[in-house]
Amino acid sequence: MSSFESRFERLELKYLIDEATAERVRQDIEPFCHADAHNPRAHSLAARPGAARGYPISSLYLDSPNLAFYQAKERGDSERIKLRVRGYGDAPYAILECKRRVADVIDKTRVTVDRKDIERASQGFVDPGSDHPEAQRFLADFARLVASAGAEPTLLLYYEREAYVSEVDHYARVTFDRHIEAHRTSEWTLRRQGEAPCRFDDHWRRDDDHRSVVLELKCHSCIPWWMTDLIRKHALRRQSFSKYSIGVHLTGIEQGEDRITRRSARWMQ
């Protein structure tokens, strides 16, 4: 994991699929991809049935007291941002990440800090894990956004990610996310809180309860031909799926909201 990274992901295509489809997709991408270095079996896509394939991710989302970032997503604003802190398993580092979206163009910038310094780093009081000038600048920008929005810990998400990286493109990734759970929080930590989690698997729509895998195809502005074939072969239907927005809805952070017609909740029961 580099200590600073700026990357443009022009497209993020999301789909809800079942495990049988996930297995077929995995087989189809094998000629073009290798497993992410974090995967337990990073040397191969092949694994015996039931074997662990993914790795745990924790994401702490920051938002203003009136949930301005969440509301922007719900309105469908073409320009919006997300501020989050991400952890991988028990790794000692954390990643501060700003994700800016303008229509379908995504600008994601992130910097690595010591996990124990999440709060102070988010407020600009700790140096990043790099002396690179861009890392210093990004951390200052991140702290400025936190301060200007009055952003604070809002939601903690946990899930398992199985990820693959293209061997034939400059940048292309395929990820499968499972077992998503959300926790309300006001703590600057990536550790699970004491209360029982809200598990997405318990809230899928009844007629879609077999779709428990979030598939994401990520690439630059031109979708690789093998991804296009994948979409066509499996009749994949693109969906707007925000883990943060659904997590906010399901945990009831937005006080008094009990409707199921929210944009973020239309794939839930």
C-alpha positions as CSV (number, residue, x, y, z in Angstrom):
1,M,0.0,0.0,0.0
2,S,1.6,3.3,-1.1
3,S,1.5,6.1,1.5
4,F,-0.1,8.5,-1.0
5,E,-2.2,7.8,-4.1
6,S,-4.2,9.9,-6.5
7,R,-6.3,8.0,-9.0
8,F,-9.0,8.7,-11.5
9,E,-11.6,6.0,-11.8
10,R,-13.8,7.2,-14.6
11,L,-16.4,4.5,-14.2
12,E,-17.7,2.3,-11.3
13,L,-20.3,-0.1,-12.6
14,K,-22.3,-1.8,-9.7
15,Y,-24.5,-4.9,-9.9
16,L,-26.3,-7.0,-7.3
17,I,-25.8,-10.7,-8.1
18,D,-26.2,-14.1,-6.5
19,E,-23.4,-16.5,-5.6
20,A,-23.9,-18.7,-8.6
21,T,-23.5,-15.7,-10.9
22,A,-20.4,-14.6,-8.9
23,E,-18.8,-18.0,-9.5
24,R,-19.5,-17.8,-13.2
25,V,-18.1,-14.2,-13.4
26,R,-15.0,-15.3,-11.5
27,Q,-14.4,-18.1,-14.0
28,D,-14.9,-15.7,-17.0
29,I,-12.4,-13.1,-15.7
30,E,-9.6,-15.6,-15.0
31,P,-7.9,-15.1,-18.4
32,F,-7.7,-11.4,-17.8
33,C,-7.2,-10.8,-14.1
34,H,-5.1,-11.9,-11.1
35,A,-6.2,-11.8,-7.5
36,D,-5.6,-8.6,-5.4
37,A,-2.6,-8.9,-3.2
38,H,-4.9,-8.7,-0.1
39,N,-6.8,-11.8,-1.1
40,P,-5.9,-15.0,0.9
41,R,-5.2,-16.9,-2.3
42,A,-3.6,-14.0,-4.2
43,H,-1.7,-16.3,-6.6
44,S,-4.8,-17.7,-8.2
45,L,-8.5,-17.2,-8.8
46,A,-9.0,-20.9,-8.2
47,A,-10.1,-22.0,-4.7
48,R,-11.8,-25.1,-3.4
49,P,-15.6,-24.6,-2.6
50,G,-16.1,-22.8,0.7
51,A,-12.6,-21.5,1.0
52,A,-12.0,-18.0,2.1
53,R,-11.5,-15.7,-0.9
54,G,-11.8,-12.2,0.5
55,Y,-10.4,-9.9,3.1
56,P,-12.2,-7.7,5.7
57,I,-12.6,-4.0,5.1
58,S,-13.8,-1.4,7.6
59,S,-14.9,2.0,6.5
60,L,-15.7,4.9,8.8
61,Y,-17.8,7.5,7.0
62,L,-17.6,11.2,8.1
63,D,-20.5,13.5,7.5
64,S,-21.9,16.8,8.8
65,P,-24.4,16.9,11.7
66,N,-27.2,17.3,9.1
67,L,-25.8,14.6,6.9
68,A,-25.0,16.9,4.0
69,F,-23.0,14.3,2.0
70,Y,-25.8,11.7,2.5
71,Q,-28.5,14.2,1.4
72,A,-26.5,15.0,-1.7
73,K,-26.5,11.3,-2.7
74,E,-30.2,11.0,-2.0
75,R,-31.0,14.1,-4.2
76,G,-28.9,12.6,-6.9
77,D,-26.6,15.7,-7.1
78,S,-24.2,15.3,-10.0
79,E,-21.4,16.8,-7.9
80,R,-20.8,15.4,-4.5
81,I,-18.1,14.1,-2.2
82,K,-17.5,11.4,0.5
83,L,-15.0,11.5,3.3
84,R,-14.0,8.2,4.8
85,V,-11.4,6.3,6.7
86,R,-10.6,2.8,5.6
87,G,-8.9,-0.1,7.3
88,Y,-7.9,-3.5,5.9
89,G,-8.2,-6.3,8.5
90,D,-5.8,-5.7,11.4
91,A,-3.3,-3.7,9.5
92,P,-1.7,-1.0,11.6
93,Y,-2.4,1.8,9.1
94,A,-5.6,3.5,8.0
95,I,-6.4,5.4,4.8
96,L,-8.0,8.8,4.8
97,E,-9.9,9.1,1.5
98,C,-11.8,11.8,-0.3
99,K,-14.0,10.6,-3.2
100,R,-15.2,13.4,-5.5
101,R,-17.8,12.6,-8.1
102,V,-18.8,14.8,-11.1
103,A,-21.4,12.9,-13.1
104,D,-19.7,9.5,-13.9
105,V,-16.1,10.9,-13.4
106,I,-14.6,9.9,-10.0
107,D,-11.5,11.5,-8.5
108,K,-10.3,9.5,-5.5
109,T,-7.4,10.7,-3.4
110,R,-6.1,9.0,-0.3
111,V,-3.2,9.0,2.1
112,T,-2.0,6.5,4.7
113,V,-1.7,7.3,8.4
114,D,-1.1,5.4,11.6
115,R,-4.4,3.8,12.7
116,K,-4.1,5.2,16.2
117,D,-3.9,8.7,14.8
118,I,-7.2,8.7,12.8
119,E,-8.8,11.6,14.7
120,R,-5.8,13.9,14.9
121,A,-4.8,13.2,11.3
122,S,-8.4,14.0,10.1
123,Q,-8.0,17.3,11.9
124,G,-4.6,18.0,10.4
125,F,-2.5,17.6,13.5
126,V,-0.5,14.5,12.4
127,D,1.8,14.1,9.5
128,P,1.0,11.4,6.9
129,G,3.1,8.3,6.5
130,S,5.1,10.0,3.7
131,D,7.1,13.2,3.2
132,H,5.8,13.5,-0.3
133,P,4.6,17.1,-0.9
134,E,1.3,15.8,-2.4
135,A,0.6,13.7,0.6
136,Q,1.1,16.7,2.9
137,R,-1.2,18.8,0.7
138,F,-3.9,16.2,0.5
139,L,-3.9,15.7,4.3
140,A,-4.3,19.5,4.7
141,D,-7.2,19.5,2.2
142,F,-8.8,16.5,3.9
143,A,-8.6,18.4,7.3
144,R,-10.0,21.5,5.7
145,L,-13.0,19.6,4.3
146,V,-13.6,18.0,7.7
147,A,-13.5,21.4,9.4
148,S,-15.6,23.3,6.9
149,A,-18.4,20.6,6.9
150,G,-18.2,20.0,10.6
151,A,-17.7,16.4,9.6
152,E,-17.6,13.7,12.3
153,P,-17.9,9.9,12.5
154,T,-21.4,8.9,11.4
155,L,-21.4,5.3,10.2
156,L,-19.0,2.3,10.4
157,L,-19.3,-0.3,7.7
158,Y,-17.8,-3.8,7.7
159,Y,-17.7,-6.2,4.8
160,E,-15.7,-8.8,3.0
161,R,-14.1,-8.0,-0.3
162,E,-12.8,-10.3,-3.0
163,A,-10.8,-8.3,-5.5
164,Y,-9.1,-8.9,-8.8
165,V,-6.8,-6.7,-10.9
166,S,-6.6,-6.7,-14.7
167,E,-3.4,-8.0,-16.3
168,V,-4.3,-6.6,-19.8
169,D,-5.4,-3.0,-19.0
170,H,-3.7,0.1,-17.5
171,Y,-6.4,0.1,-14.8
172,A,-9.3,-2.2,-14.3
173,R,-10.6,-4.0,-11.2
174,V,-13.4,-6.5,-10.4
175,T,-14.6,-6.7,-6.8
176,F,-17.2,-8.8,-5.0
177,D,-18.5,-7.5,-1.6
178,R,-20.3,-9.7,0.8
179,H,-21.6,-9.8,4.4
180,I,-22.1,-6.0,4.7
181,E,-22.9,-4.7,8.1
182,A,-23.4,-1.1,9.4
183,H,-23.0,0.4,12.9
184,R,-24.0,3.8,14.1
185,T,-21.0,5.5,15.6
186,S,-19.6,8.8,16.9
187,E,-16.2,7.3,17.6
188,W,-13.0,7.9,15.7
189,T,-12.2,4.2,15.5
190,L,-12.4,1.4,13.0
191,R,-13.2,-1.1,15.7
192,R,-16.7,-2.6,16.0
193,Q,-19.0,-0.9,18.5
194,G,-20.9,-2.7,21.3
195,E,-24.3,-2.6,19.7
196,A,-25.6,-5.3,17.4
197,P,-24.8,-4.5,13.7
198,C,-27.4,-3.9,11.1
199,R,-26.7,-6.6,8.5
200,F,-27.7,-5.8,4.9
201,D,-28.3,-9.5,4.3
202,D,-31.3,-9.3,6.7
203,H,-32.9,-6.4,4.7
204,W,-32.8,-7.4,1.0
205,R,-36.1,-7.3,-0.8
206,R,-37.8,-10.7,-0.5
207,D,-37.9,-11.2,-4.2
208,D,-34.2,-10.5,-4.4
209,D,-33.0,-12.2,-1.3
210,H,-30.8,-14.5,-3.4
211,R,-28.8,-11.4,-4.5
212,S,-26.3,-10.9,-1.7
213,V,-23.1,-10.1,-3.6
214,V,-22.3,-6.5,-4.8
215,L,-20.2,-6.8,-8.0
216,E,-18.3,-3.7,-9.1
217,L,-16.5,-3.3,-12.4
218,K,-14.0,-0.4,-12.2
219,C,-12.1,1.1,-15.1
220,H,-11.2,4.2,-16.9
221,S,-13.4,6.0,-19.4
222,C,-13.4,3.2,-22.0
223,I,-14.9,-0.1,-20.7
224,P,-12.5,-3.0,-21.6
225,W,-14.0,-5.3,-24.2
226,W,-13.8,-8.3,-21.8
227,M,-15.9,-6.3,-19.3
228,T,-18.5,-5.5,-22.0
229,D,-18.7,-9.2,-22.9
230,L,-19.1,-10.0,-19.2
231,I,-22.0,-7.6,-18.8
232,R,-23.7,-8.9,-22.0
233,K,-23.1,-12.6,-21.2
234,H,-24.6,-12.5,-17.7
235,A,-27.3,-9.9,-18.5
236,L,-26.0,-7.6,-15.8
237,R,-28.2,-4.7,-14.9
238,R,-26.4,-1.6,-13.6
239,Q,-27.7,-0.3,-10.3
240,S,-27.0,2.7,-8.1
241,F,-25.8,1.2,-4.9
242,S,-24.3,3.2,-2.1
243,K,-23.2,1.2,1.0
244,Y,-23.1,4.4,3.0
245,S,-26.5,5.7,2.0
246,I,-28.2,2.3,2.6
247,G,-26.4,2.0,5.9
248,V,-27.6,5.4,7.0
249,H,-31.1,4.4,6.1
250,L,-31.1,1.0,7.7
251,T,-29.6,2.2,11.0
252,G,-32.0,5.1,11.3
253,I,-29.4,7.8,11.6
254,E,-31.7,10.2,9.8
255,Q,-34.2,10.8,12.6
256,G,-37.9,10.2,11.9
257,E,-37.2,8.7,8.5
258,D,-39.3,5.5,8.2
259,R,-40.1,5.5,4.5
260,I,-38.7,2.8,2.3
261,T,-39.0,4.9,-0.9
262,R,-35.6,6.6,-0.4
263,R,-33.3,6.3,-3.4
264,S,-30.7,4.5,-1.3
265,A,-33.3,1.9,-0.1
266,R,-35.0,0.8,-3.3
267,W,-33.2,-2.5,-3.4
268,M,-34.1,-3.3,0.2
269,Q,-37.3,-4.8,1.5
